[in-house]
């Protein structure tokens, strides 16, 4: 059968794995892709005027029609659900293809998604085996669908097939179909790979917590070193990549596994890499080993330095002492690190915004502070907590299920004007923090000049971030520059 995947956003490893499984079984796959440049899905720049210029909805629909698919498959986040529904509505009008929705949002609220007339089927949870069984059943023209994980409507009645267990051995999956995104992503610039699925933690604001409740403790799995190295060596031969991005929720959770992998990595791959980390696992020996192997950056999701909010609101149990120790270890290893913060969290006060400056060494190896907004995904524990505190209401919660949600970079659900002002002030200060001389920073904090930072023009903040990327020799920065340049040239050539 012919399956066309539809995606809004950057490269999607989940789709690449789905495509590889289908291709291995003899099916044809295609991609209709809108990178969402400068849109709300762009995690670097959101500029409405440029978003309209780079919008590719028309070409997405043309690609779907030209590939003549039997199945059109959407992998949706909560923030992309409405976009996907609009595309699916056009697909139903113009083609006879079946539409199937999977991904995070379809897993969180399959009972809502299946009610939409533009959606024929929903796949809940892990999708490789489920999508293959579904496509195989469709190709055999079965009267009804019996594939596990699948929701559908039959004579107006919603049918929910039982859930299967998650894939026990990730090594059995074929390599991700990187060719699917070759025309959209330069894999040579930065090769993205996952060595595990799931997460050891269950944060109240993260969809991994829902996957824990859906699948239980067996949802966190790690690939073998042989499997990871097989992918890296094969893809290095194919793409000759210059850098690697380990896209695991937390890359270094197992010391022995990491030591053995890095030994092979240094011998066989030996290109710079970055990863996601957690302060609980960031001891000095491991960080020095990672630095020696080529690690150029770690991203720590701290979210807030208020320990009470972190523990009781976010379900995060690391202490500020652990955080300081991890940051000091990075400084001693001369290893750059990013700090992720969620702004305008429940109960946040002005002094909570000042805490990072008291904990992060301004002369250390901080690369940048990345600022995010609290995004409410349906059914996550943070939703109920926020409702109890009066930050959202029942109408908001119903909207989340329909994809009416703020994303990680916008603040639709900050209702208190003072909270919005405080968030805007500190977001701009955090973004230029690595550039500030220590005396100037002390003056800003002592005299509370940060209360006026919301008036600093956004273009100046962008310029400061560009300068920071250059001064810090941030390799990820150069990857972004190359990506935007390529997308711009593509848009000019194909208006």
Buried (B, 14 or more C-beta within 10 A) or exposed (E): BBBBBBBBBBBBBBBBBBBBBBBEEEBBBBBBBBBBBBBBBBBEBBBEEBBEEBBBEEBBBEBBBEBEBBBBBBBBBBBBBEBBBEBBBBBBEEBEBBBBBBBBBBBBBBEBBBEBEBBBBBBBBBBBBBBBBBBBBBBEEEEEBEBBBBBBBEEEEEBBBEBBEBBEEBBEBBBBBBBBBEEBBBBBBBBBBBBBBBBBBBBBBBBBBBBBEBBEEEBBBBBBBEBBBBBBEEBBEBBEBBBBBBBBBBBBBBEEBBBEBBEBBEEEBEBBBBBBBBBBBBBBEBBBBBBEBBBBBBBBBBBBBBBEBBEBBBBBEBBBEBBBBBBBBBBBBEBBBBBBBBBBBBEBEEEBBBBBBEBBEEEBBBBBBBBBBBBBBBBBBBBEBBBEEEBBEEEBBEBBBBBBBBBBBBBBBBEEEEBBEBBBBBBBBBBBBBBBEEEEBEEBBEEEEBBEBBEBEEEEBBEBBEEBBEEBEBBBBBBBBBBBEBBBEBBEEEE
